[in-house]
Amino acid sequence: MIAPQVRHALLRLVAVLGCVVLLARPAAAGPHIVVDEQSGLVLSQDHAFDPWHPASVTKLMTVYTVLRAIKAGRIAFDSPVRQSFQASQQPPSKMGFDIGTILTVETALKILMVKSANDISVAVGEATSGTQAAFAEEMNWNARALGLGGTWYVNPHGLHEPQQVTNVRDMALLSAALLREFPEHADLFSIPALRFGKTRLTNHNRLMSRIVGVNGMKTGFVCASGFNVVARATRGGRSITAVVFGGRTARERDALAAELIEHAFATKPEKAVHPRLASLAPPLALPAPANIRDFVCEKPDGVHRWNANGHPYARAAETLKDREARLYQKDLPRSGDVRIELGGAFGPNPFEFAVVDGGTPPPFIPIPVGRPWHDGDPTPNPHPDLRLAEPQYATGGVAPLPLPRPQLAEKAASTPVSAYQ
C-alpha cells in the first residue's frame, strides 16, 4: 500500500508532468487558456494576458450586453430590431436585409451566434442602446464590471479596429459570466444551424460536430487576429472552456482546441497544482496587441515567412491531417436546426430606431438611462473610479465614450511569433 502522503505527492507530480507534456505539444502561434468550469481552475495557459484582437468573439459580449438589457427590462426578446442604413453598410459576414426590415431581438441573437452577421450586430446594438457607439460604451461598462481589465470595445461585431483588444483570460471570464448569469439561454451558443426560408445557415463552430460534448460557444477571424475560438465541452457532468487565439487557419485552430479539450478531460484539477482563473495575475509588462496579418492573409509570402519563423505546424512529425483523424469523431448526434422568421416584433422599443431610411440621423439620439451604474442609477456603483456622466443626448449619431481604456504596459513592438511557440 502506498502511504497517503506519498500517493498525493505522486498525483501532484503526474499532474505537473501532464501540464508539461501538454505545453510541449505543438501549439498554435497565439495564446490559449483552458479552464475547468466547476472548480474555476486553469488547467493550461500560455500568454493568457497578451492583448489580442478578438474578431467575432466580440459577439459574446454583444450577446451578454443585450441579455443584461433584457434582464433590466429595457427591451425584450420580442422587441424590434430594424435593419438601418448604417447596419446595411457593414461588410460580410452579413444577412443583407433591406433597410427597414424588422426582426426580433431573439432572432437577431440566434443569427449572431450562428451566422455571425455583422449587419445584425450593429442593428441589435442600435435597438438596445440607440447608437453603435453608445452600445460599445455599454459593452465597456460590462467589461469593467466583470473585471475584464485587458478588454476594450469599439464596435459590436469585431471587424478590425486597432483599439479593439482583449485576451484569452478575459474571454474565459466572459464565457463563465454568460453561463452563470444566463444559464437558461445557454442553448443560444450551441445551435448547429438556422433555417430561414429555403436557406440553411450553418454554425461556424465546426468543433460541435467533431468533438464529443462540445456545445458552444463562438469563433472569430480577421487577418490581424488570425483564427480565434471560445469552445465549451461537457462530459459526465464536467465542463471545460478552451480559448484559442491566433490560429493560422481554421483547421489548425480547431485541432489545437480539440487537443486542449481532450487533455483537459484527462487531467484531474488540483488546487495545489492549478491556479484559479480569478487569481491569475498579469505580468508586469505586456506587449502591444499582436497583428499577424502577414502570416495569415498575405500569401504565399506570408506563409513562407511564418514557416521561416518556426511555426510549430510547419514540420510537425504528426501532420495536421493525422491529428484531425486522431481527434475528430464521425457521425456525432446533432440537435435539429432552428427555424427563424422575420417580423413578430411587438415588445418595447425604447428608441424608435436611431437611424432612419437613407441614413439620416434624427436631431437627437437618446442614450439609454438604464445603463449600468451611471450617476443617477439607484444601484450602487461597484467601480466608483469609473464614473459615467448624467444620461445625456448625443447629436448627429455620435455618443461619448468616457471610460478609460485598459492600462497596458506596452513594449515598443509586438511580441514576436516565436514567443508563442
C-alpha positions, -999 to 999 in steps of 0.1 A, spaced: 0 0 0 12 35 -8 11 59 20 -15 87 15 12 114 16 33 96 -10 2 90 -32 -7 127 -30 28 137 -39 28 113 -69 -5 127 -81 8 162 -80 39 151 -99 18 134 -126 -4 165 -129 26 187 -133 42 164 -158 9 163 -177 9 200 -180 45 200 -192 37 174 -218 6 193 -229 26 225 -233 53 207 -251 29 196 -278 27 216 -310 7 248 -302 -9 275 -323 10 307 -328 -12 326 -304 -22 324 -267 -46 300 -251 -62 291 -218 -82 260 -206 -104 262 -175 -123 236 -155 -157 253 -151 -168 236 -119 -136 244 -99 -125 275 -118 -90 261 -120 -68 269 -150 -56 235 -164 -34 251 -191 -25 286 -203 1 303 -224 4 341 -226 -31 344 -211 -29 382 -207 -13 392 -240 -36 417 -259 -51 403 -290 -77 414 -315 -109 395 -307 -126 394 -342 -161 379 -340 -155 365 -305 -166 401 -297 -202 390 -303 -201 371 -270 -200 405 -252 -227 417 -277 -250 389 -266 -241 395 -229 -249 432 -231 -282 425 -248 -292 399 -222 -284 423 -195 -306 449 -211 -334 423 -213 -329 414 -177 -332 451 -167 -365 453 -186 -353 479 -211 -360 456 -241 -375 421 -245 -369 391 -267 -397 402 -289 -385 438 -292 -379 450 -327 -345 452 -344 -346 473 -375 -321 470 -404 -307 506 -405 -287 522 -432 -256 520 -410 -262 483 -404 -266 477 -441 -232 492 -448 -213 466 -428 -190 442 -448 -196 404 -447 -204 382 -430 -239 397 -431 -276 389 -438 -280 417 -463 -316 425 -454 -332 456 -470 -332 488 -450 -363 488 -427 -365 450 -423 -378 441 -389 -368 411 -368 -370 403 -331 -341 406 -306 -343 368 -302 -339 361 -339 -310 386 -340 -292 369 -312 -295 335 -329 -282 350 -361 -252 365 -343 -242 331 -328 -247 310 -360 -242 333 -390 -220 359 -371 -237 386 -392 -220 420 -388 -250 440 -400 -273 424 -374 -247 431 -347 -250 468 -355 -288 467 -358 -292 449 -324 -268 474 -308 -289 503 -321 -321 487 -308 -305 482 -274 -286 514 -269 -296 539 -296 -263 540 -315 -234 517 -322 -211 540 -302 -235 540 -272 -237 502 -273 -199 499 -274 -198 521 -244 -222 498 -226 -201 468 -236 -171 485 -220 -191 491 -188 -199 455 -186 -163 445 -193 -151 467 -164 -179 453 -141 -168 417 -149 -131 425 -143 -120 422 -179 -91 445 -174 -75 439 -208 -106 443 -229 -118 473 -249 -146 475 -274 -151 500 -303 -178 480 -322 -202 452 -315 -191 428 -343 -154 425 -341 -144 438 -375 -108 450 -371 -102 482 -352 -67 487 -338 -81 498 -304 -104 468 -300 -85 443 -279 -90 415 -254 -71 385 -241 -78 348 -236 -81 352 -198 -108 378 -202 -127 357 -227 -127 328 -203 -142 351 -176 -168 364 -200 -178 328 -210 -182 319 -173 -203 350 -167 -227 342 -196 -233 307 -183 -235 318 -147 -259 347 -152 -280 333 -181 -280 295 -178 -315 294 -193 -301 308 -226 -271 285 -229 -287 270 -260 -280 302 -279 -244 291 -282 -250 256 -294 -274 260 -324 -260 238 -352 -278 256 -380 -306 280 -387 -334 276 -413 -345 308 -429 -370 301 -457 -352 277 -480 -318 288 -468 -298 268 -442 -272 288 -423 -246 265 -406 -227 274 -374 -190 284 -380 -180 263 -349 -172 230 -366 -160 215 -333 -196 209 -323 -199 182 -349 -164 168 -344 -157 166 -307 -178 147 -282 -195 171 -258 -187 204 -275 -217 226 -270 -206 262 -280 -196 290 -280 -181 313 -307 -154 315 -335 -138 346 -349 -115 357 -377 -99 388 -391 -65 389 -407 -49 408 -378 -60 382 -352 -59 350 -371 -85 324 -363 -99 326 -327 -123 303 -309 -140 301 -275 -151 265 -271 -170 247 -244 -174 210 -238 -193 189 -213 -188 152 -204 -200 133 -175 -212 164 -156 -178 181 -160 -174 212 -183 -143 226 -199 -138 260 -216 -109 264 -240 -100 297 -256 -75 297 -285 -64 328 -304 -42 333 -334 -46 301 -355 -31 304 -389 -60 285 -404 -94 274 -390 -83 238 -392 -51 244 -372 -71 264 -346 -97 237 -343 -71 209 -340 -54 227 -311 -86 235 -294 -96 198 -297 -63 187 -283 -65 210 -254 -101 199 -246 -91 162 -247 -61 167 -224 -83 188 -201 -108 159 -196 -79 136 -189 -65 160 -163 -77 160 -127 -79 196 -114 -60 201 -82 -59 233 -62 -23 226 -52 -12 224 -88 -36 246 -109 -42 283 -102 -77 297 -101 -89 317 -131 -99 346 -108 -65 347 -92 -43 348 -123 -21 379 -122 -9 397 -153 29 401 -159 45 434 -150 48 443 -187 26 434 -216 33 437 -254 14 458 -278 -15 439 -295 -2 413 -320 -11 418 -356 -4 386 -376 -19 397 -409 13 390 -428 13 354 -415 -24 347 -422 -36 367 -452 -5 376 -472 0 346 -494 22 330 -505 50 352 -490 32 355 -456 30 317 -452 67 314 -462 77 340 -436 56 322 -410 73 289 -417 106 306 -416 98 318 -381 93 282 -370 56 278 -370 50 246 -349 29 230 -376 54 236 -404 73 203 -400 55 185 -372 61 148 -371 23 143 -370 6 161 -399 -25 182 -394 -45 156 -413 -32 128 -389 -41 150 -359 -76 155 -372 -81 118 -378 -69 110 -342 -91 137 -325 -123 140 -345 -153 118 -343 -176 109 -371 -214 108 -372 -219 125 -338 -255 130 -329 -267 166 -335 -296 186 -324 -321 198 -350 -319 230 -370 -337 261 -356 -361 279 -378 -362 318 -378 -385 343 -394 -388 380 -399 -413 402 -381 -432 392 -349 -417 421 -330 -442 435 -305 -420 442 -275 -408 475 -261 -388 498 -285 -371 524 -264 -355 543 -293 -380 544 -322 -348 535 -341 -318 557 -341 -313 557 -378 -340 562 -405 -341 551 -441 -314 567 -462 -290 570 -432 -302 605 -420 -300 605 -382 -327 623 -362 -317 655 -344 -311 638 -311 -303 602 -304 -311 592 -269 -286 571 -249 -305 547 -225 -307 559 -189 -307 523 -177 -270 516 -185 -252 500 -155 -241 523 -128 -244 558 -142 -246 586 -116 -284 586 -115 -287 549 -111 -300 537 -77 -279 506 -79 -245 510 -61 -216 516 -84 -191 488 -78 -164 508 -96 -165 543 -82 -133 552 -101 -152 547 -134 -180 572 -134 -204 580 -162 -218 614 -166 -255 620 -162 -276 605 -190 -274 628 -220 -282 631 -257 -258 627 -285 -261 648 -316 -256 636 -351 -252 599 -341 -220 604 -320 -220 592 -284 -192 599 -259 -170 572 -246 -160 584 -212 -144 552 -199 -106 549 -197 -91 523 -220 -73 494 -203 -39 505 -189 -14 482 -205 23 485 -200 32 483 -237 65 474 -252 78 492 -282 69 463 -306 45 434 -307 56 401 -292 74 380 -319 57 350 -332 84 327 -318 73 338 -283 41 317 -286 58 285 -296 
